[in-house]
Amino acid sequence: MSILIVDDERDIRELIGDILRDEGFTVRLAANADECMAEINAEAPQLMILDIWLKDSRMDGIDILKTVKRDNPDVPVVIISGHGNIEIAVAAIKQGAYDFIEKPFNIDQLMVVVGRAMETSRLRRENSELRRREGPASEMLGSSAAFRGLKTQLEKVTKSNARVMLTGPAGSGKELAARFIHAHSPRAASPFVTVSSATIEPDRMEEVLFGRETPERGVESGLLEQAHGGIVYFDEVADMPLGTQSKILRVLTEQQFTRAGGTDKVRVDLRVISSTTRDLRQEIQGGRFRQELYDRLNVVPIQVPSLEDRREDIPELTRHFIDLFHRSQGLPLRPLSEDAEALLQTMQWPGNIRQLRNVIERALILGDGAGPIEATELDSPASTGIGEGRMTLGGMVATLPLREAREMFEKEYLLTQINRFGGNISRTANFVGMERSALHRKLKSLGVVTTSKGGGRMAQLEEDEDTED
């Protein structure tokens, strides 16, 4: 446990150092601001004991305190003050100091304060580690071509410091992709801070981002300061107010800002990842988003595919959610029946992975017993319209002659199955019970052309050799 003692009086810093060494602490000593900063830059201590007045030093104790709380906010700082400095010491508490000890100090008093401060330091480190480990999972699951392409792109940007812009529909997993980058980057041990641009009130956005300083509450750090050394993730960046956009642009350029109500510059080291469901180029044309900020954020654009573009991954994702809800909520650990799996892969998913998660959670809560989840449990009035994604031709078929109705059904059925299996003709033929050559002939006769992407859309069919892997 390392303690840094900063005092211009040699006798005092060595006395405190000897006392703390006898108690088993590792001690480092500094006589002025330059020595102090050098020690902190070499390795942040678990605790600082700091004198208010430092003779012949370019920074006094208050200036050092501000710098430490800015760059190492989790380090407790105990202030040493003389008789005439009590008011300044109290002011230091408002600046973020943990406590103060008045000179001449009592050794027992010193050890009580140091003990409490070290416990605070330990708890802060443990809480930070728990937040890092217990935050939303960064594990990504899937084997479809669309997923593999996404993961390849993400892996390429993890080791760099480049800004990334994630685009894709709501619920497709953009924040999970951002956390994957963070978890596999050199900043993995540092904070991942999410800025929910759509949920923060516009008139509070700058205070939330930059923090504030008030005489009553002292320094309150904002989200950017809390993300120092790590990654800040701007979720739905298109919802950021225009005035804030210009200030964020300045932060990206200068890597520093000023808190609301403050005068000191706050330096930050950040990597920025952004996401949006909108077309930012249209937002720029409409005057709602700044071109300069777009250029700064869109260094590496990555498209996150919809769930319909990765239907092959639905069974694996479903099993993951079943296991997750079993571990986190104690819900039954139920397998998925073949009919339920087929239904999930043929439904339409406007809400993407988030909607799939909700459907599975609902089925586990409302279901009976521990047997397999059946298709009937996924297609009920309580499932908020998910059954609308099933292939139902309804009244349209009733108006057609039998031959045309049968042809329409076959076309929709085969298109649905091909999309379900990611364009893989062999797997589709095996499921529907046809020879591959016969399926090719049937598709040609029906005028069906498909792609490896799902969702019931028509496009160019890939040859089997390109889709087998």
VMD Tcl script that draws the C-alpha trace (Angstrom):
set ca {
  {0.00 0.00 0.00}
  {1.76 3.14 -1.25}
  {1.44 6.53 0.48}
  {2.90 9.74 -0.95}
  {3.86 12.42 1.61}
  {4.28 15.96 0.26}
  {5.69 18.56 2.68}
  {8.38 21.22 2.27}
  {9.62 20.62 5.84}
  {12.02 17.69 5.72}
  {11.66 16.80 9.40}
  {7.86 16.53 9.16}
  {7.73 14.43 5.97}
  {10.43 12.08 7.28}
  {8.73 11.78 10.67}
  {5.41 10.87 9.04}
  {7.26 8.53 6.70}
  {8.98 6.69 9.54}
  {5.70 6.29 11.46}
  {3.91 4.86 8.41}
  {6.79 2.55 7.50}
  {6.65 1.11 11.02}
  {2.97 0.33 10.32}
  {3.91 -1.62 7.19}
  {3.13 0.97 4.50}
  {5.30 1.74 1.48}
  {6.18 5.44 1.65}
  {7.36 7.93 -0.96}
  {8.43 11.51 -0.16}
  {8.23 14.79 -2.10}
  {9.30 18.29 -1.05}
  {7.59 20.36 -3.77}
  {5.12 20.26 -6.66}
  {7.61 19.03 -9.26}
  {8.73 16.08 -7.12}
  {5.10 15.35 -6.26}
  {3.99 15.29 -9.93}
  {6.95 13.13 -10.87}
  {6.02 10.55 -8.21}
  {2.35 10.53 -9.27}
  {3.19 10.21 -12.96}
  {5.50 7.29 -12.18}
  {2.74 5.48 -10.23}
  {-0.42 6.81 -8.62}
  {-0.36 6.24 -4.81}
  {-3.18 4.73 -2.79}
  {-3.14 7.81 -0.53}
  {-1.60 11.30 -0.42}
  {-0.72 13.33 2.66}
  {-0.33 16.91 1.40}
  {0.77 20.12 3.10}
  {-1.24 23.24 2.25}
  {1.79 25.54 2.04}
  {4.82 24.48 0.05}
  {7.69 26.96 0.20}
  {9.54 27.68 -3.07}
  {7.13 25.49 -5.05}
  {5.47 26.45 -8.33}
  {2.14 25.04 -7.03}
  {0.69 25.19 -3.53}
  {-1.24 22.36 -1.90}
  {-4.61 23.49 -3.28}
  {-3.29 23.56 -6.85}
  {-1.79 20.09 -6.42}
  {-5.07 18.85 -4.92}
  {-7.03 20.10 -7.94}
  {-4.63 18.42 -10.33}
  {-4.71 15.11 -8.45}
  {-8.51 15.04 -8.18}
  {-8.72 15.84 -11.88}
  {-6.34 13.15 -13.11}
  {-6.61 10.57 -10.28}
  {-10.03 11.14 -8.68}
  {-9.96 7.86 -6.73}
  {-6.84 8.80 -4.72}
  {-7.82 10.12 -1.24}
  {-5.88 13.25 -0.21}
  {-5.35 14.13 3.46}
  {-4.42 17.79 3.98}
  {-1.91 18.92 6.65}
  {-2.63 22.45 7.86}
  {-1.24 24.88 10.46}
  {-3.27 26.87 13.00}
  {-3.85 29.73 10.62}
  {-4.89 27.56 7.71}
  {-8.07 25.90 9.00}
  {-10.37 27.89 6.70}
  {-8.20 26.95 3.72}
  {-8.22 23.33 4.84}
  {-12.01 23.38 4.98}
  {-12.03 24.86 1.49}
  {-9.78 22.00 0.41}
  {-12.41 19.53 1.63}
  {-14.84 21.19 -0.78}
  {-12.26 20.68 -3.54}
  {-12.30 16.96 -2.90}
  {-9.80 16.40 -0.05}
  {-10.64 13.43 2.17}
  {-9.81 15.05 5.53}
  {-7.30 17.39 7.19}
  {-4.89 17.11 10.12}
  {-3.90 20.18 12.08}
  {-0.25 20.82 13.00}
  {1.19 19.88 15.39}
  {-0.55 16.55 14.96}
  {-1.06 13.64 17.32}
  {0.33 10.32 16.05}
  {-2.79 8.41 17.08}
  {-4.97 10.96 15.29}
  {-2.78 10.64 12.20}
  {-3.11 6.85 12.15}
  {-6.90 6.99 12.56}
  {-7.26 9.35 9.59}
  {-4.77 7.38 7.48}
  {-6.55 4.11 8.30}
  {-9.93 5.49 7.27}
  {-8.50 7.02 4.10}
  {-6.75 3.80 3.10}
  {-9.97 1.87 3.60}
  {-11.74 4.40 1.38}
  {-9.04 3.95 -1.24}
  {-9.41 0.16 -1.09}
  {-13.19 0.30 -1.44}
  {-12.97 2.68 -4.40}
  {-10.56 0.37 -6.20}
  {-12.73 -2.66 -5.50}
  {-15.87 -0.85 -6.65}
  {-14.16 0.26 -9.84}
  {-13.03 -3.31 -10.51}
  {-16.52 -4.66 -9.82}
  {-18.12 -2.09 -12.13}
  {-15.66 -3.09 -14.81}
  {-16.25 -6.83 -14.39}
  {-19.98 -6.74 -13.71}
  {-20.97 -4.19 -16.32}
  {-22.96 -5.23 -19.39}
  {-21.30 -8.22 -21.03}
  {-18.95 -7.65 -23.94}
  {-19.24 -11.24 -25.22}
  {-20.51 -11.43 -28.78}
  {-22.23 -14.55 -30.11}
  {-22.91 -15.76 -33.60}
  {-21.55 -17.63 -36.61}
  {-23.43 -16.13 -39.55}
  {-21.56 -14.42 -42.36}
  {-22.96 -11.02 -41.32}
  {-21.81 -11.53 -37.73}
  {-18.35 -12.76 -38.73}
  {-17.91 -9.69 -40.92}
  {-18.88 -7.41 -38.02}
  {-16.55 -9.12 -35.56}
  {-13.64 -8.94 -38.00}
  {-14.13 -5.19 -38.32}
  {-14.36 -4.73 -34.56}
  {-11.21 -6.75 -33.93}
  {-9.29 -4.55 -36.37}
  {-10.04 -1.37 -34.39}
  {-9.56 -2.68 -30.83}
  {-5.83 -1.98 -30.59}
  {-5.93 1.48 -32.15}
  {-7.13 4.73 -30.62}
  {-9.26 5.66 -33.63}
  {-12.77 7.04 -33.19}
  {-15.48 4.62 -34.30}
  {-19.00 5.36 -35.54}
  {-21.43 2.43 -35.14}
  {-24.58 2.55 -37.26}
  {-27.51 0.15 -37.38}
  {-31.15 -0.27 -36.35}
  {-32.33 0.03 -32.75}
  {-31.74 -3.08 -30.67}
  {-29.12 -4.56 -33.02}
  {-26.32 -4.50 -30.43}
  {-24.37 -1.29 -31.07}
  {-23.51 -0.76 -27.38}
  {-22.42 -4.39 -27.11}
  {-20.11 -3.80 -30.08}
  {-18.69 -0.71 -28.35}
  {-18.08 -2.69 -25.15}
  {-16.39 -5.42 -27.18}
  {-13.93 -2.82 -28.50}
  {-13.31 -1.56 -24.96}
  {-12.86 -5.04 -23.45}
  {-10.24 -5.99 -26.05}
  {-8.40 -2.66 -26.13}
  {-5.41 -1.36 -24.13}
  {-7.96 0.73 -22.18}
  {-9.86 -2.34 -20.89}
  {-8.86 -1.67 -17.26}
  {-10.09 1.95 -17.50}
  {-13.67 3.24 -17.42}
  {-16.31 2.71 -20.10}
  {-18.78 5.58 -19.71}
  {-22.03 5.77 -21.69}
  {-23.54 9.13 -22.60}
  {-27.23 8.56 -23.41}
  {-27.71 11.55 -25.68}
  {-31.44 10.84 -26.16}
  {-32.30 10.66 -22.43}
  {-30.35 13.61 -21.00}
  {-32.34 16.86 -20.87}
  {-30.84 19.30 -23.40}
  {-30.49 22.08 -20.80}
  {-28.51 19.71 -18.52}
  {-26.36 18.10 -21.21}
  {-23.28 20.28 -20.70}
  {-23.41 20.01 -16.91}
  {-23.72 16.21 -17.17}
  {-20.83 16.01 -19.62}
  {-18.42 18.58 -18.19}
  {-19.37 18.66 -14.50}
  {-19.74 21.77 -12.38}
  {-18.18 23.77 -9.57}
  {-20.28 25.52 -6.92}
  {-19.37 27.14 -3.58}
  {-21.83 24.86 -1.78}
  {-20.87 21.49 -3.27}
  {-17.38 22.12 -4.57}
  {-16.24 20.10 -7.61}
  {-18.66 17.62 -9.19}
  {-17.09 15.71 -12.05}
  {-19.00 15.11 -15.29}
  {-19.11 12.03 -17.48}
  {-16.11 13.06 -19.58}
  {-13.97 13.47 -16.48}
  {-15.18 10.12 -15.15}
  {-14.12 8.48 -18.43}
  {-10.56 9.83 -18.20}
  {-8.12 7.22 -19.46}
  {-10.89 5.05 -20.89}
  {-13.67 5.18 -23.48}
  {-16.68 7.47 -23.68}
  {-19.57 6.06 -25.72}
  {-22.00 8.58 -27.22}
  {-25.21 6.58 -27.67}
  {-27.56 8.08 -30.28}
  {-25.20 10.97 -30.90}
  {-27.68 12.53 -33.35}
  {-29.78 13.61 -30.34}
  {-26.99 15.79 -28.93}
  {-27.97 19.51 -28.91}
  {-26.18 21.67 -31.50}
  {-24.62 23.90 -28.84}
  {-23.16 20.90 -27.06}
  {-21.90 19.49 -30.36}
  {-19.61 22.50 -30.84}
  {-18.17 22.09 -27.34}
  {-17.61 18.36 -27.84}
  {-15.80 19.20 -31.06}
  {-13.49 21.49 -29.08}
  {-12.87 18.74 -26.49}
  {-11.92 16.31 -29.25}
  {-9.50 18.88 -30.64}
  {-7.94 20.13 -27.39}
  {-8.52 17.14 -25.02}
  {-9.55 19.58 -22.29}
  {-12.57 21.58 -21.11}
  {-13.86 23.78 -18.30}
  {-16.53 22.70 -15.81}
  {-19.73 24.73 -15.54}
  {-19.07 27.50 -13.03}
  {-15.33 26.76 -13.02}
  {-12.26 28.45 -14.45}
  {-9.62 25.71 -14.45}
  {-8.98 23.64 -17.54}
  {-9.64 19.92 -17.04}
  {-7.41 17.66 -19.14}
  {-8.81 14.32 -20.31}
  {-7.43 11.35 -22.23}
  {-10.37 9.73 -24.00}
  {-11.20 7.39 -26.83}
  {-14.58 8.15 -28.37}
  {-17.07 5.66 -29.83}
  {-20.42 6.89 -31.14}
  {-23.58 5.26 -32.41}
  {-26.71 6.29 -34.26}
  {-29.78 4.79 -35.88}
  {-30.17 7.83 -38.15}
  {-28.47 8.89 -41.36}
  {-26.19 11.64 -40.06}
  {-25.65 13.00 -43.56}
  {-29.36 13.79 -43.73}
  {-29.14 15.31 -40.25}
  {-26.28 17.51 -41.49}
  {-28.30 18.61 -44.53}
  {-31.19 19.48 -42.21}
  {-28.92 21.61 -40.03}
  {-29.32 19.33 -37.01}
  {-25.79 17.96 -36.89}
  {-22.43 19.63 -37.41}
  {-20.36 18.50 -40.37}
  {-17.10 19.09 -38.46}
  {-18.18 16.85 -35.57}
  {-19.31 14.16 -38.01}
  {-15.90 14.23 -39.66}
  {-14.20 13.88 -36.27}
  {-16.38 11.01 -35.07}
  {-16.72 9.05 -38.32}
  {-13.07 8.02 -38.64}
  {-13.93 4.29 -38.77}
  {-17.59 3.66 -39.72}
  {-18.93 0.19 -38.85}
  {-22.40 -1.08 -39.76}
  {-24.02 -3.37 -37.16}
  {-26.35 -5.81 -38.97}
  {-29.99 -6.30 -38.02}
  {-31.18 -9.61 -36.57}
  {-32.96 -10.37 -39.85}
  {-29.56 -10.23 -41.57}
  {-28.21 -12.89 -39.21}
  {-31.12 -15.32 -38.75}
  {-28.70 -18.24 -38.44}
  {-27.57 -16.80 -35.09}
  {-31.07 -16.81 -33.54}
  {-30.87 -20.33 -31.97}
  {-27.50 -19.56 -30.36}
  {-28.69 -16.17 -29.10}
  {-31.87 -17.76 -27.75}
  {-29.96 -20.41 -25.79}
  {-27.71 -17.66 -24.42}
  {-30.70 -15.66 -23.15}
  {-32.29 -18.77 -21.59}
  {-29.06 -19.45 -19.70}
  {-28.69 -15.76 -18.76}
  {-32.21 -15.54 -17.28}
  {-31.68 -18.81 -15.43}
  {-28.52 -17.47 -13.77}
  {-29.72 -13.92 -13.12}
  {-33.41 -14.48 -12.28}
  {-33.70 -18.16 -11.48}
  {-36.06 -18.76 -14.41}
  {-36.36 -22.35 -15.71}
  {-33.49 -23.65 -17.81}
  {-35.65 -24.90 -20.68}
  {-34.52 -26.23 -24.07}
  {-36.01 -24.95 -27.31}
  {-38.23 -27.24 -29.37}
  {-37.55 -27.64 -33.09}
  {-40.85 -25.94 -33.96}
  {-40.05 -23.00 -31.68}
  {-36.59 -22.67 -33.19}
  {-38.01 -22.70 -36.71}
  {-40.64 -20.12 -35.76}
  {-38.07 -17.78 -34.22}
  {-35.96 -17.96 -37.37}
  {-38.89 -17.14 -39.65}
  {-40.39 -14.27 -37.67}
  {-39.65 -10.67 -38.51}
  {-37.75 -8.75 -35.84}
  {-38.22 -4.96 -36.05}
  {-36.84 -4.71 -32.50}
  {-33.86 -6.92 -33.35}
  {-31.85 -8.64 -30.58}
  {-33.53 -6.59 -27.86}
  {-36.94 -7.85 -29.01}
  {-35.69 -11.47 -29.13}
  {-34.43 -11.14 -25.57}
  {-37.82 -9.81 -24.41}
  {-39.72 -12.60 -26.18}
  {-37.59 -15.29 -24.51}
  {-37.84 -13.69 -21.08}
  {-41.62 -13.47 -21.44}
  {-41.87 -17.13 -22.50}
  {-39.82 -18.26 -19.48}
  {-41.87 -16.18 -17.04}
  {-45.30 -17.16 -18.39}
  {-44.48 -20.74 -19.43}
  {-45.48 -23.86 -17.52}
  {-43.11 -26.60 -16.43}
  {-39.53 -27.27 -17.40}
  {-40.11 -28.95 -20.76}
  {-39.04 -27.51 -24.09}
  {-40.28 -24.06 -25.09}
  {-42.93 -24.68 -27.74}
  {-43.86 -22.51 -30.71}
  {-47.28 -21.82 -29.17}
  {-45.58 -20.02 -26.28}
  {-43.95 -17.58 -28.68}
  {-47.05 -16.81 -30.73}
  {-49.71 -15.48 -28.43}
  {-51.63 -12.18 -28.00}
  {-49.27 -11.37 -25.12}
  {-46.25 -11.40 -27.40}
  {-46.84 -7.87 -28.69}
  {-47.36 -8.72 -32.27}
  {-44.36 -10.94 -32.85}
  {-46.63 -13.44 -34.54}
  {-47.10 -10.88 -37.30}
  {-43.72 -11.98 -38.54}
  {-44.99 -15.45 -39.45}
  {-45.67 -16.30 -43.03}
  {-49.46 -15.81 -43.30}
  {-51.04 -15.04 -46.66}
  {-54.53 -14.86 -45.17}
  {-57.33 -13.26 -47.15}
  {-55.17 -12.73 -50.23}
  {-55.00 -16.51 -50.83}
  {-58.75 -16.86 -50.50}
  {-59.28 -14.64 -53.55}
  {-57.00 -16.69 -55.84}
  {-57.50 -19.86 -57.85}
  {-55.90 -22.97 -56.32}
  {-52.93 -23.04 -58.73}
  {-51.99 -19.39 -58.08}
  {-52.55 -19.73 -54.35}
  {-50.31 -22.83 -54.19}
  {-47.63 -21.04 -56.22}
  {-47.77 -17.99 -53.93}
  {-47.51 -20.20 -50.86}
  {-44.54 -22.13 -52.25}
  {-42.75 -18.95 -53.20}
  {-43.20 -17.35 -49.75}
  {-42.42 -20.60 -47.94}
  {-39.20 -21.29 -49.83}
  {-38.06 -17.69 -49.61}
  {-38.62 -17.76 -45.85}
  {-36.65 -20.99 -45.44}
  {-33.77 -19.80 -47.63}
  {-33.50 -16.62 -45.59}
  {-33.70 -18.67 -42.40}
  {-30.64 -20.68 -43.45}
  {-28.66 -17.67 -44.63}
  {-28.94 -18.46 -48.35}
  {-27.53 -21.96 -47.95}
  {-29.34 -24.07 -50.59}
  {-28.13 -27.44 -49.27}
  {-29.41 -26.79 -45.74}
  {-32.68 -25.42 -47.08}
  {-33.19 -28.46 -49.33}
  {-32.46 -30.80 -46.45}
  {-34.98 -29.07 -44.19}
  {-37.82 -28.91 -46.75}
  {-37.17 -32.50 -47.87}
  {-36.08 -31.86 -51.46}
  {-33.04 -32.71 -53.53}
  {-30.80 -29.70 -54.06}
  {-31.18 -29.85 -57.85}
  {-34.96 -30.13 -57.49}
  {-35.00 -27.09 -55.19}
  {-32.96 -25.11 -57.73}
  {-35.47 -26.01 -60.45}
  {-38.42 -25.14 -58.21}
  {-36.93 -21.73 -57.34}
  {-36.28 -21.01 -61.00}
  {-39.81 -21.97 -61.98}
  {-41.26 -19.73 -59.26}
  {-38.99 -16.82 -60.21}
  {-37.49 -16.71 -56.70}
  {-34.09 -15.06 -56.33}
  {-32.69 -14.63 -52.85}
  {-29.62 -13.54 -50.97}
  {-27.80 -14.79 -47.90}
  {-29.50 -12.00 -45.96}
  {-32.79 -12.78 -44.24}
  {-35.96 -10.83 -43.71}
  {-37.92 -12.02 -46.72}
  {-36.27 -9.69 -49.19}
  {-35.50 -10.63 -52.78}
  {-32.05 -10.22 -54.30}
  {-29.35 -12.13 -56.13}
  {-28.94 -15.81 -55.15}
  {-25.41 -16.85 -54.17}
  {-24.15 -20.16 -55.49}
  {-24.10 -23.00 -52.99}
  {-20.31 -23.23 -53.05}
  {-20.10 -19.65 -51.70}
  {-22.53 -20.20 -48.87}
  {-21.57 -23.62 -47.56}
  {-18.85 -22.32 -45.23}
}
mol new
graphics top color blue
foreach p $ca { graphics top sphere $p radius 0.5 }
foreach p [lrange $ca 0 end-1] q [lrange $ca 1 end] { graphics top cylinder $p $q radius 0.2 }
display resetview
